C-alpha cells in the first residue's frame, strides 16, 4: 500500500512535468479533466509494471542500482569489533544458551580425551 501511494505521487509529479502547462490545456480541451487523465496514466503504467517481464526488469534495476549486499558487506567491514558484536548479538541471543551448553560439553569432552591420551 505504501509503495502504491508513493508510486502514484511520483507518477502524478512525472505526468505534470512531462505534460506541462500546454499539455494540461490540450487535455482539458478534449472533454476530460486533467486529474482524470493523470489517474488513467498512473493506473496504466502501474498495470504495466506488474507484468512479469517488467517486474523482473524492475527487480534487476533496483538490484544493480542499490546493490544492498555489497553495501552491507562494505559497511560491516568498517565496523569496530564491538559494534559488529552488538549487531549480531540479537540474532544469536535466542539460542545463546545452546551455544554455551554445547561449548561447555565439547570443552569437557576434549579435556577428558586430552587427559586420557596424554596421561598414558
C-alpha positions as CSV (number, residue, x, y, z in Angstrom):
1,X,0.0,0.0,0.0
2,X,2.8,2.4,0.9
3,X,4.6,1.6,-2.4
4,X,1.4,2.2,-4.4
5,X,0.9,5.5,-2.7
6,X,4.5,6.6,-3.3
7,X,4.3,5.4,-6.9
8,X,1.1,7.4,-7.6
9,X,2.5,10.5,-6.0
10,X,5.7,10.1,-8.1
11,X,3.7,9.4,-11.3
12,X,1.5,12.4,-10.7
13,X,4.5,14.6,-10.5
14,X,6.1,13.0,-13.5
15,X,3.0,13.5,-15.6
16,X,2.8,17.1,-14.5
17,X,6.4,17.6,-15.5
18,X,6.1,15.9,-18.9
19,X,2.8,17.4,-19.9
20,X,3.5,20.9,-18.7
21,X,1.1,23.8,-18.9
22,X,0.3,23.5,-22.6
23,X,-0.5,19.8,-22.3
24,X,-2.9,20.4,-19.5
25,X,-4.8,22.9,-21.6
26,X,-4.9,20.5,-24.6
27,X,-6.1,17.5,-22.5
28,X,-8.6,19.6,-20.7
29,X,-9.9,20.8,-24.0
30,X,-10.7,17.2,-25.0
31,X,-13.6,17.0,-22.6
32,X,-11.7,15.2,-19.8
33,X,-10.4,16.7,-16.7
34,X,-6.6,16.8,-16.2
35,X,-6.9,14.9,-12.9
36,X,-8.7,12.0,-14.7
37,X,-6.0,11.9,-17.3
38,X,-3.3,11.8,-14.7
39,X,-5.1,9.0,-12.9
40,X,-5.6,7.0,-16.1
41,X,-1.9,7.3,-17.0
42,X,-0.8,6.3,-13.4
43,X,-3.1,3.3,-13.4
44,X,-2.0,2.1,-16.8
45,X,1.7,2.4,-16.0
46,X,1.1,0.7,-12.7
47,X,-0.6,-2.2,-14.5
48,X,2.3,-2.5,-16.9
49,X,4.8,-2.5,-14.0
50,X,3.0,-5.6,-12.6
51,X,3.7,-7.7,-15.8
52,X,6.2,-10.5,-15.1
53,X,8.8,-9.2,-17.7
54,X,8.5,-5.7,-16.3
55,X,8.7,-6.9,-12.7
56,X,11.9,-8.8,-13.5
57,X,13.4,-5.8,-15.2
58,X,12.5,-3.5,-12.2
59,X,14.0,-6.0,-9.7
60,X,17.2,-6.2,-11.7
61,X,17.3,-2.4,-11.9
62,X,16.9,-2.0,-8.2
63,X,19.5,-4.7,-7.5
64,X,22.0,-3.1,-9.9
65,X,21.4,0.4,-8.6
66,X,21.3,-0.3,-4.9
67,X,23.5,-3.4,-4.6
68,X,22.4,-3.9,-1.0
69,X,24.5,-6.9,-0.4
70,X,27.7,-5.2,-1.4
71,X,26.8,-2.0,0.5
72,X,26.1,-4.1,3.7
73,X,29.4,-6.0,3.3
74,X,31.3,-2.7,2.9
75,X,29.7,-1.2,6.0
76,X,30.1,-4.3,8.1
77,X,33.9,-4.4,7.3
78,X,34.1,-0.8,8.5
79,X,32.5,-1.6,11.9
80,X,34.5,-2.0,15.1
81,X,34.5,-5.4,16.6
82,X,32.3,-4.1,19.4
83,X,29.7,-2.6,17.0
84,X,29.7,-5.9,15.0
85,X,29.1,-7.9,18.1
86,X,26.2,-5.6,19.1
87,X,24.8,-6.0,15.6
88,X,25.0,-9.8,15.7
89,X,24.1,-10.4,19.4
90,X,20.3,-10.2,18.9
91,X,20.5,-12.8,16.1
92,X,22.1,-15.4,18.4
93,X,20.5,-14.2,21.7
94,X,17.6,-16.7,21.5
95,X,19.9,-19.7,21.0
96,X,22.7,-18.4,23.2
97,X,22.1,-20.9,26.0
98,X,22.5,-23.8,23.4
99,X,25.9,-22.4,22.3
100,X,27.1,-22.1,25.9
101,X,25.9,-25.6,26.8
102,X,27.4,-27.2,23.7
103,X,30.7,-25.2,24.1
104,X,30.9,-26.4,27.7
105,X,30.2,-30.0,26.7
106,X,32.6,-30.1,23.8
107,X,35.3,-28.4,26.0
108,X,34.7,-31.1,28.7
109,X,35.0,-34.0,26.1
110,X,38.1,-32.6,24.6
111,X,39.6,-32.0,28.1
112,X,38.8,-35.6,29.1
113,X,40.2,-37.0,25.8
114,X,43.4,-35.0,26.3
115,X,43.8,-36.2,29.9
116,X,43.3,-39.8,28.8
117,X,45.6,-39.7,25.8
118,X,48.3,-37.6,27.4
119,X,48.1,-39.4,30.8
120,X,49.2,-42.7,29.3
